[in-house]
């Protein structure tokens, strides 16, 4: 059962196939509300597509998932309504030409226009005060001090440090009080101390009740971990190579449910590897995180072809 705020996430046999093969397949996980779920794997292993599929923004090919009581893929729109994206390249990126203040004001205006009560249009002063309060709360939650930036709130996004940009993206997402927060490339281009600070921030959000899905190269200790593997890793482990794609027109590409679809890689066909979910030490070592491993296939040049056929914003 869900908590008053966070969304429980579960999946069974969850998979997505693009025009050139399986992006990910056989994913199974169970995460209670307020969990920190780390989607761990190398770049190109289907991590971002899995993130978007679990937030209702890409349509899976097989299996099912349930997020906050809404079953996917049937109720993807409901999942999108209570989930939010942090930084996802090509989907919800910050505009480098915008200042921090411009990003915040834009998000506040969008919320008032699409999420607010129609009565707020008749009370613009109260609506502006509510927007200012939402901005201040979000900035305080993520620990972004505007006064400490080079030009305060007039600092351009291009001048932000990587960790500062991550905090800003999370603040924008949190202004809508989502039950599920998805973050891509959490530890990309961060130093050791910065990476630790980023995970502390996401852990704090989860402890406050928001369920967090975070893509990363290396999962932090204590997170519920879902691992994705590329074709080469599976070939090394099994001593076999993936079979080429022999499917014809009936194997249609996955179709996104929303215009903010992922730019993450899709890949050549492969023999799907069934996910193995371990609760490492859940009996012998209480509190140890659960782990899921799922096969996926993505590869360099073929990504562009896959994205063209799966659709993108």
Beta strands, then each sheet from edge to edge (+ up, - down):
strand 1: 9-18
strand 2: 21-31
strand 3: 36-40
strand 4: 62-67
strand 5: 70-72
strand 6: 83-85
strand 7: 180-183
strand 8: 211-216
strand 9: 224-229
strand 10: 276-278
strand 11: 291-295
sheet 1: 2+ 1- 4+ 5-
sheet 2: 6+ 7+ 8+ 3+ 9+ 11+ 10-
end
